[in-house]
Amino acid sequence: MSAALPPLIQQYKADSESVYNTWFINNEERLKAFRSIRRGVQQVVKDIKAGSFGNDFKGTSLEFVLSVISEQKQVFQGAAHPFYWKPKLRIPDIYEHEDNKRAFGQFLESCLAATTEQQLLREINILDRRKIKGLGPAVASILYFLHPTLMPPCNTAIVNGFNALFGEKIKLGSWSEYLRMRDRLRDLNQEHRQHLSLDYGALSGLLFDVGVKKMIAGDQQFATDEDRDKYQQQAQKRHKEVQSEAQEENQHTEMQHHLLRVGKALGCDVTTAINDRNRLCGGQKLSFLCVDQHPELPVPADVASTIRLIDIVWFAPGTNRVVAAFEVEKSTSIYSGILRLTDLAFSMPEHETALYLVVPDAREKEVQAQLSRPAIRAAGATIRYILFSELRQHCEALCKFGDSPAAMLKIARSVS
């Protein structure tokens, strides 16, 4: 199968609806997820150390991490399921068992600090030796977002795709089986990296598409007509999802365009997320409204990288003082947008930055619920929200009659 892989890779890359084209490349939400997930894992470790992690999945910092991963739905939809607390089975046994909880926290902390393959493999072996009931290679999907060039993700579709391509019988719940699969994928990634990427996401996406029979490889066949019908239904569903995602992207870009226009009209220097500068709205590139370079900020490099991914930032003219920041949300995690805004607020408190989420009207109740969470309130950063319809309706008036960045408060809403 190794020799037959290049044509399959070309088919995979040429398909506009493949995981490669809908998730792996040209996807700023995927790039943003890495930072949010790393920050979330750091919080999990902190909570376990402090004894505040809790005895259920719901409401924990781990739930946030898995929700951000799950929202990478092209590959990871359902990634949270293995971590749901199942009281009757007492799995995964990291909620009530304090030693196991501590071991899981120590594992995550060590993986955060790891820089080599050998260090990660050692930590996996240590965790595996504990035989924590119900805690298996589903954790590899977290590891992927911490070390995308060292650890491939793992889920049912990826394992099914691997087995179908290579005639293997890898079992889903075993760390030793996962490591055996990983060894094979490492060799394949090296052999075909000129066609794929050092990032395991590209190859894992191929396995996923084979695993759900979006692509038929080698001798793989549909077992029954029912299987074929099921595949066709899945393909139609995916086609509708791709169309919906494209519409969401257009709306996202439209909102960014409105915010850039308003910011400039109010006398600010404006920027958009560095990976969005080439987006077009009404035939105009967003970069043509932005300052040439993102102003240097007095913050650590990792925080600066996060701020450069915020959808829209307004600066006082000719300075690096941030007067307003906007995260435009679609079907992605509102919480991760909140995290980026609070990163900015707490890194530069002297700037007194106005923080806004810009959200589809249909998500108003969701954003209210998120901003009402005790953890968000305790953080102390004031975040308001603006509905798509309000920004669209009042853009021209703000440009014409607004006299300062505070004009945005006229259309912004807050949670009491």
C-alpha positions as CSV (number, residue, x, y, z in Angstrom):
1,M,0.0,0.0,0.0
2,S,3.0,2.4,0.6
3,A,3.6,2.5,-3.2
4,A,0.0,3.2,-3.9
5,L,-0.2,6.0,-1.4
6,P,1.0,8.9,-3.5
7,P,-2.0,8.7,-6.0
8,L,-4.3,8.4,-3.0
9,I,-2.7,11.5,-1.4
10,Q,-3.2,13.4,-4.7
11,Q,-6.8,12.4,-4.8
12,Y,-7.2,13.5,-1.1
13,K,-5.5,16.9,-1.8
14,A,-7.5,17.5,-4.9
15,D,-10.9,16.9,-3.3
16,S,-12.2,20.3,-2.2
17,E,-14.3,18.6,0.5
18,S,-11.6,16.4,2.0
19,V,-10.3,17.0,5.5
20,Y,-7.1,18.3,3.9
21,N,-9.0,21.2,2.3
22,T,-11.7,21.9,4.8
23,W,-9.6,21.6,8.0
24,F,-5.9,21.2,7.5
25,I,-5.0,24.1,5.2
26,N,-6.3,27.7,5.0
27,N,-8.1,27.4,8.3
28,E,-7.4,30.1,10.9
29,E,-9.8,28.5,13.4
30,R,-7.5,25.4,13.4
31,L,-4.5,27.6,14.1
32,K,-6.3,29.5,16.9
33,A,-7.3,26.2,18.5
34,F,-3.7,25.2,19.3
35,R,-3.1,28.2,21.6
36,S,-6.5,27.9,23.3
37,I,-6.0,24.1,23.9
38,R,-2.5,24.7,25.3
39,R,-3.9,27.3,27.7
40,G,-6.7,25.1,28.6
41,V,-4.4,22.1,29.4
42,Q,-2.3,24.5,31.6
43,Q,-5.5,25.3,33.5
44,V,-6.4,21.6,33.9
45,V,-3.0,21.1,35.5
46,K,-3.4,24.1,37.7
47,D,-6.9,23.0,38.9
48,I,-5.6,19.5,39.7
49,K,-2.7,20.9,41.7
50,A,-5.1,23.2,43.6
51,G,-7.6,20.5,44.3
52,S,-10.4,22.4,42.5
53,F,-10.7,20.1,39.4
54,G,-13.9,18.5,40.5
55,N,-15.4,15.0,40.4
56,D,-17.2,15.2,37.1
57,F,-16.3,16.1,33.6
58,K,-19.0,18.8,33.3
59,G,-17.9,22.2,34.4
60,T,-14.2,21.4,34.5
61,S,-11.3,23.0,32.6
62,L,-11.0,19.6,30.9
63,E,-14.5,20.0,29.4
64,F,-13.3,23.3,27.9
65,V,-10.2,21.7,26.3
66,L,-12.3,18.9,24.8
67,S,-15.0,21.3,23.6
68,V,-12.4,23.3,21.7
69,I,-11.0,20.1,20.2
70,S,-14.5,18.8,19.3
71,E,-15.3,22.0,17.5
72,Q,-12.6,21.0,15.0
73,K,-15.5,18.9,13.7
74,Q,-14.0,17.8,10.4
75,V,-11.9,15.3,12.4
76,F,-12.7,15.6,16.1
77,Q,-16.4,15.8,16.5
78,G,-17.2,13.6,19.5
79,A,-13.7,13.8,21.0
80,A,-15.2,14.7,24.4
81,H,-17.2,11.4,24.7
82,P,-14.4,9.3,26.1
83,F,-13.9,11.8,28.9
84,Y,-17.5,12.0,30.0
85,W,-17.8,10.7,33.6
86,K,-19.8,7.4,33.5
87,P,-20.7,6.8,37.2
88,K,-22.0,3.3,36.8
89,L,-18.7,2.1,35.2
90,R,-16.5,4.5,37.2
91,I,-14.7,5.5,34.0
92,P,-12.6,7.3,33.2
93,D,-11.3,7.0,36.7
94,I,-9.7,10.4,37.0
95,Y,-12.6,12.2,38.8
96,E,-13.1,10.3,42.1
97,H,-9.7,8.6,42.4
98,E,-7.4,11.3,43.7
99,D,-4.1,9.4,42.9
100,N,-5.3,8.8,39.3
101,K,-6.4,12.4,39.0
102,R,-2.9,13.6,40.2
103,A,-1.2,11.1,37.8
104,F,-3.2,12.5,34.9
105,G,-2.3,16.1,35.9
106,Q,1.4,15.2,36.2
107,F,1.2,13.5,32.8
108,L,-0.3,16.6,31.2
109,E,2.2,18.9,32.9
110,S,5.2,16.7,31.7
111,C,3.8,16.7,28.1
112,L,3.4,20.4,28.1
113,A,7.1,20.8,29.0
114,A,8.3,18.0,26.7
115,T,10.3,19.0,23.6
116,T,11.3,15.6,22.2
117,E,9.6,12.4,21.0
118,Q,11.5,10.4,23.7
119,Q,10.1,12.5,26.5
120,L,6.5,12.1,25.3
121,L,6.9,8.3,24.8
122,R,8.3,8.0,28.4
123,E,5.3,9.9,29.8
124,I,2.9,7.7,27.8
125,N,4.5,4.6,29.2
126,I,4.4,5.9,32.7
127,L,0.7,6.7,32.4
128,D,0.0,3.3,30.7
129,R,1.6,1.4,33.6
130,R,-0.9,2.9,36.0
131,K,-3.7,1.2,34.1
132,I,-6.2,3.9,34.9
133,K,-9.6,2.5,34.0
134,G,-11.1,4.1,30.9
135,L,-8.2,6.5,30.2
136,G,-6.7,5.4,26.9
137,P,-5.4,6.8,23.6
138,A,-8.3,9.2,23.3
139,V,-5.8,11.4,25.2
140,A,-3.7,11.4,22.1
141,S,-6.0,13.9,20.5
142,I,-5.0,16.3,23.3
143,L,-1.3,15.5,22.7
144,Y,-1.7,16.2,19.0
145,F,-2.6,19.8,19.8
146,L,0.4,20.1,22.1
147,H,2.8,18.4,19.7
148,P,1.4,18.2,16.2
149,T,4.7,17.1,14.6
150,L,5.3,14.3,17.2
151,M,1.9,12.8,18.1
152,P,-0.9,11.9,15.7
153,P,-4.5,12.1,17.0
154,C,-6.5,9.0,17.6
155,N,-10.2,8.2,17.1
156,T,-12.4,5.5,15.7
157,A,-12.4,6.8,12.1
158,I,-8.6,7.3,12.0
159,V,-8.0,3.8,13.4
160,N,-10.5,2.3,10.9
161,G,-8.8,4.2,8.1
162,F,-5.4,2.9,9.1
163,N,-6.6,-0.7,9.3
164,A,-8.3,-0.5,5.9
165,L,-5.2,1.0,4.2
166,F,-2.7,-1.3,5.7
167,G,-4.5,-4.5,6.5
168,E,-3.9,-4.1,10.2
169,K,-6.1,-4.8,13.2
170,I,-5.2,-2.0,15.5
171,K,-7.5,-1.9,18.6
172,L,-8.9,1.5,19.6
173,G,-8.4,1.5,23.4
174,S,-4.9,0.3,23.8
175,W,-1.8,2.6,24.3
176,S,0.5,-0.1,23.0
177,E,-1.6,-0.4,19.8
178,Y,-1.7,3.3,19.4
179,L,2.1,3.5,19.7
180,R,2.4,0.7,17.1
181,M,0.2,2.7,14.7
182,R,2.2,5.8,15.5
183,D,5.4,4.1,14.5
184,R,4.0,3.2,11.1
185,L,2.6,6.7,10.6
186,R,6.0,8.2,11.5
187,D,7.7,6.2,8.8
188,L,4.9,7.0,6.3
189,N,5.1,10.7,7.1
190,Q,8.8,10.7,6.5
191,E,8.5,8.8,3.3
192,H,5.7,11.0,1.8
193,R,6.3,14.3,3.6
194,Q,6.9,16.0,0.3
195,H,3.2,15.4,-0.5
196,L,1.9,15.9,3.0
197,S,3.3,17.7,6.0
198,L,5.5,17.3,9.1
199,D,2.3,18.0,11.0
200,Y,0.5,14.7,11.6
201,G,-2.9,16.4,10.9
202,A,-2.5,16.0,7.1
203,L,-1.9,12.2,7.2
204,S,-4.5,11.7,10.0
205,G,-7.0,13.5,7.9
206,L,-6.4,11.1,5.0
207,L,-6.9,8.2,7.4
208,F,-10.1,9.8,8.7
209,D,-11.5,10.2,5.1
210,V,-10.7,6.5,4.4
211,G,-12.1,5.5,7.8
212,V,-15.5,7.1,7.1
213,K,-15.3,5.8,3.5
214,K,-15.3,9.2,2.0
215,M,-12.4,7.8,0.0
216,I,-12.3,4.2,-1.1
217,A,-8.7,2.8,-1.0
218,G,-7.2,-0.5,-2.3
219,D,-9.5,-3.5,-1.8
220,Q,-11.8,-1.6,0.6
221,Q,-15.4,-2.1,-0.5
222,F,-18.9,-1.4,0.8
223,A,-20.1,-4.5,2.6
224,T,-23.7,-4.0,1.7
225,D,-26.1,-1.7,-0.2
226,E,-27.1,-0.3,3.2
227,D,-23.4,0.7,3.8
228,R,-23.3,2.4,0.4
229,D,-26.5,4.3,1.1
230,K,-25.1,5.3,4.5
231,Y,-22.0,6.6,2.9
232,Q,-24.0,8.6,0.3
233,Q,-26.0,10.2,3.1
234,Q,-22.8,11.1,4.9
235,A,-21.3,12.6,1.7
236,Q,-24.4,14.7,1.2
237,K,-24.4,15.8,4.8
238,R,-20.7,16.8,4.5
239,H,-21.4,18.7,1.3
240,K,-24.0,20.7,3.1
241,E,-21.6,21.3,6.0
242,V,-19.0,22.6,3.6
243,Q,-21.5,24.9,2.0
244,S,-22.5,26.2,5.4
245,E,-18.9,26.7,6.5
246,A,-18.2,28.7,3.4
247,Q,-21.3,30.9,4.2
248,E,-20.0,31.3,7.7
249,E,-16.6,32.3,6.5
250,N,-18.2,35.0,4.2
251,Q,-20.2,36.4,7.2
252,H,-17.1,36.3,9.4
253,T,-15.1,38.3,6.8
254,E,-18.0,40.7,6.3
255,M,-18.0,41.5,10.0
256,Q,-14.3,42.0,10.0
257,H,-14.6,44.4,7.1
258,H,-17.3,46.4,8.9
259,L,-15.1,46.7,12.0
260,L,-12.1,47.8,10.0
261,R,-14.1,50.5,8.3
262,V,-15.6,51.7,11.5
263,G,-12.3,51.7,13.3
264,K,-10.6,53.8,10.6
265,A,-13.6,56.2,10.5
266,L,-13.2,56.7,14.2
267,G,-9.6,57.6,13.8
268,C,-7.9,54.4,14.9
269,D,-5.1,52.4,13.4
270,V,-6.6,49.0,12.7
271,T,-5.4,45.5,12.1
272,T,-7.0,42.1,11.4
273,A,-5.7,38.7,12.4
274,I,-2.4,38.0,10.6
275,N,-3.9,35.0,8.7
276,D,-6.9,36.9,7.6
277,R,-5.2,39.9,5.8
278,N,-5.7,38.4,2.3
279,R,-9.5,37.8,2.8
280,L,-11.7,39.6,0.3
281,C,-15.0,41.4,1.1
282,G,-16.8,43.1,-1.8
283,G,-13.7,42.8,-3.9
284,Q,-11.5,44.6,-1.3
285,K,-8.7,42.9,0.6
286,L,-8.8,43.4,4.4
287,S,-5.1,44.3,4.3
288,F,-5.9,47.4,2.3
289,L,-7.7,48.8,5.4
290,C,-5.0,47.8,7.9
291,V,-1.8,49.4,9.0
292,D,1.2,47.8,7.2
293,Q,2.5,46.0,10.3
294,H,1.0,44.9,13.6
295,P,2.5,47.3,16.2
296,E,5.0,45.7,18.6
297,L,3.4,45.0,22.0
298,P,5.1,45.0,25.4
299,V,4.2,41.4,26.2
300,P,5.9,38.0,26.0
301,A,6.2,36.5,22.6
302,D,3.6,33.8,23.1
303,V,1.0,36.4,24.3
304,A,1.9,38.6,21.3
305,S,1.3,35.6,19.0
306,T,-2.2,35.2,20.5
307,I,-3.0,38.9,20.2
308,R,-2.1,38.8,16.5
309,L,-4.7,36.1,16.0
310,I,-7.5,38.3,17.5
311,D,-9.9,39.1,14.6
312,I,-9.8,42.9,14.8
313,V,-7.7,45.2,17.0
314,W,-8.0,49.0,17.1
315,F,-5.0,51.1,18.2
316,A,-4.7,54.7,19.2
317,P,-3.3,56.4,16.1
318,G,0.5,56.2,15.7
319,T,0.9,54.1,18.9
320,N,0.8,50.5,20.2
321,R,-2.0,51.3,22.7
322,V,-4.9,49.0,22.2
323,V,-8.2,50.8,22.5
324,A,-10.6,48.0,21.4
325,A,-10.4,44.4,20.4
326,F,-13.1,42.2,18.7
327,E,-13.5,38.5,18.3
328,V,-15.9,37.5,15.6
329,E,-17.5,34.1,16.4
330,K,-19.1,31.6,14.0
331,S,-19.7,28.0,15.0
332,T,-16.5,27.9,17.0
333,S,-16.0,28.1,20.7
334,I,-17.0,31.4,22.2
335,Y,-14.9,30.4,25.2
336,S,-11.7,30.4,23.2
337,G,-12.5,33.9,21.9
338,I,-13.0,35.0,25.5
339,L,-9.7,33.5,26.4
340,R,-7.9,35.5,23.7
341,L,-9.5,38.7,24.8
342,T,-8.7,38.2,28.5
343,D,-5.1,37.3,27.5
344,L,-4.9,40.8,26.0
345,A,-6.7,42.6,28.9
346,F,-4.5,41.1,31.6
347,S,-1.3,41.4,29.6
348,M,-1.8,45.1,29.2
349,P,-4.1,46.4,31.9
350,E,-2.9,49.9,31.5
351,H,-4.4,50.1,28.0
352,E,-8.0,49.9,29.4
353,T,-9.0,48.1,26.2
354,A,-12.7,47.7,25.3
355,L,-13.4,44.0,24.6
356,Y,-16.1,42.8,22.4
357,L,-17.5,39.5,21.0
358,V,-19.3,39.8,17.7
359,V,-21.7,37.0,17.4
360,P,-24.5,35.7,15.1
361,D,-27.9,36.6,16.4
362,A,-28.8,32.9,16.9
363,R,-26.0,32.6,19.4
364,E,-27.0,35.4,21.7
365,K,-28.3,33.1,24.5
366,E,-25.1,31.0,24.2
367,V,-22.8,34.1,24.6
368,Q,-24.9,35.3,27.5
369,A,-24.4,31.9,29.2
370,Q,-20.7,31.9,28.6
371,L,-20.2,35.4,29.9
372,S,-22.3,34.5,33.0
373,R,-20.0,31.6,33.9
374,P,-18.5,32.1,37.4
375,A,-15.0,31.5,36.0
376,I,-15.4,34.3,33.5
377,R,-16.9,36.7,36.1
378,A,-14.1,35.9,38.5
379,A,-11.5,36.8,35.8
380,G,-12.7,40.4,36.1
381,A,-12.4,41.4,32.4
382,T,-15.4,43.3,31.1
383,I,-16.5,41.7,27.8
384,R,-19.5,43.0,25.8
385,Y,-21.1,41.5,22.8
386,I,-22.4,42.9,19.5
387,L,-24.9,41.0,17.2
388,F,-24.2,40.6,13.5
389,S,-27.4,42.3,12.6
390,E,-26.7,45.3,14.8
391,L,-23.2,45.8,13.3
392,R,-24.5,45.3,9.8
393,Q,-27.4,47.7,10.3
394,H,-25.4,50.5,12.0
395,C,-22.0,50.3,10.3
396,E,-22.6,53.3,8.0
397,A,-24.0,55.4,10.8
398,L,-21.1,54.7,13.0
399,C,-18.7,55.6,10.2
400,K,-20.5,58.9,9.6
401,F,-21.6,60.1,13.0
402,G,-19.2,58.2,15.5
403,D,-16.7,60.5,17.2
404,S,-14.6,58.0,19.2
405,P,-14.2,54.3,19.8
406,A,-16.7,54.6,22.6
407,A,-19.4,54.9,19.9
408,M,-19.4,51.1,19.8
409,L,-21.1,51.1,23.2
410,K,-24.2,52.3,21.4
411,I,-24.7,48.9,19.8
412,A,-23.0,46.7,22.3
413,R,-24.8,44.6,25.0
414,S,-23.6,43.3,28.3
415,V,-24.6,40.6,30.7
416,S,-25.8,41.9,34.0
